[in-house]
Structures are given as C-alpha cells and as structure tokens.
Amino acid sequence: MMTINPEVVVTTCGRELNLSNTELVIERSNSLFSYNIHKLQSGEYIIAEKFYANPFNNRYILLNDEQIELLKNL
C-alpha cells in the first residue's frame, strides 16, 4: 500500500517539494480554486493553483527571486 503525503508536490519543472516546511505568503481562494504562494527555506517561491472540481489540473510553479521581482513590475 502506498502512502500519499498531500504536502509533497511536484512542480511544473519536475522538482518534488514538501510544502509543510514553507511560509505561506499569500492565500486566496473562491468556490472554484485556490491560489497560494509559498516561500521555501531556499528563498524560492511556489505558486500553488488547486482546482477543486478537477485536481488533475492542479499546478505548482517554482519561481526564484528574480522571477518574483519581474512579476511585481508587471
């Protein structure tokens, strides 16, 4: 039997990360999906998009500080 940890995710770039050791920076949700940003201990960030109706569409996007700064200026 395989045990699945819901806090361990695989990012769009293929890295496996544990969200239980992160700082939740932004938490937003509505009845369709949630959009959260987590800061890792390494200083990188994860954007977690979770779709309630279809969890197969969930995405975990890994960003570094440079990419976060670029997003702030958009």
Secondary structure, 3 states (H helix, E strand, C coil): CCCCCCCEEECCCCCEEEHHHCEEEEEEECCCEEEEEEECCCCCEEEEEEECCCHHHCEEEEECHHHHHHHHCC
